[in-house]
Amino acid sequence: MGERVVDWSDFPKELWSPIGKSLDTGIDVLRFRSVCSSWRASIPPSHPSSPRFPLQFPHPYDAFPTYICQSTIYCIQPLDSSSTSTAATSSHIKGDLIKVQESASGKLRLLEPLASCAIHSYPRSAKTLNLLNFRIVEITKAYTLRFGSVGRAMVEDERRDILSYRSVPGVNKVVMFPNSAWTNAEGCAIFVIFLDGKLGFAKYGEDKLTLVDDQTSDYDDIIVYKGQFYVVDRLGVVFWIECSSLKLVQFSPPLCGLGSRKHLVESCGALYVVDEYLDRERGRMEGNRSYFNRRRELHNTIDFKVYKLDEEWGQWVLVKCLGDRAFILGSDCNFSVSAQEFVGCKRNRIYFMELEESRAFNLEDHRICDLAFSPDPPSWLYATNPLM
């Protein structure tokens, strides 16, 4: 039986808007609205009250004007030039990981995928990107807290320059949910983990940060998993956070691992804890303010162990092989990818930052090596057509 050719103009009009509004990511909404003028008119680019980043946030230390900056990590893959369809891709063509941060004025900046610092090595002529020549898929979002220089007033016009401001010291991780193309900003919740292990919370529009379980300073990482906030402590106990009451409900038993730092990673719908072993015991800061007067202790990573949560039996299972997957432990978010889809990415690896350098850990032989990137920039940096 031959394939049936469907004319998009015959697609029922009453389905255009429901389908378009079921798309979560901005890049998917952009694709939908790019099909034709009728589809573009059926839905707006986003919710009229969706968050606009940088988003004002109460400063953890009641000091300087603070903003949440959002960056998005994409897979960008060249389309198969031998195909007559721009939607077709070749399975052997690998993509690149890119991290993009956007200011309220629309200014874009490329960031290092593992860090939140800007990339300065790409060609100056690389300012545009033709989306017709590439397949772009959003992988995840990452968040950082940033503030301006001490004594400098922050006014609305200066928001466009927020990308150059410094990260708020003493903050370990920031997560926000929900945040899709159709999110109303008033429904957003933000959690912050500090370097001293405390957990802070704020809703959009609030002018004060609330400490969650302020008697406890024992949290290492936080993640949005299956639409809920989950946090892990130093013993590897994962808690589900009930946002309306800010109660922590134990979700997993303690981990058997004796590592110094725990990381939460979602991979293929399952929850993992990556237990990081350091060359010496990691101390806790006595207070967030002490960060300004004291250098952060430096440690070297010597090993990782990976555990998968068996939710049916309520126990942790030691994972000795990730298969084709690779885990990325970034400075502002953790995620996993299929190694065969990305240039320079190898299977069964954990990529992480140490002393401002990118490193790779081989889960098979437990060796750590520096990353050796190709000196040639990816071809998409030389695109010559408009981004939008």
Disulfide bonds with the S-S distance in Angstrom:
none
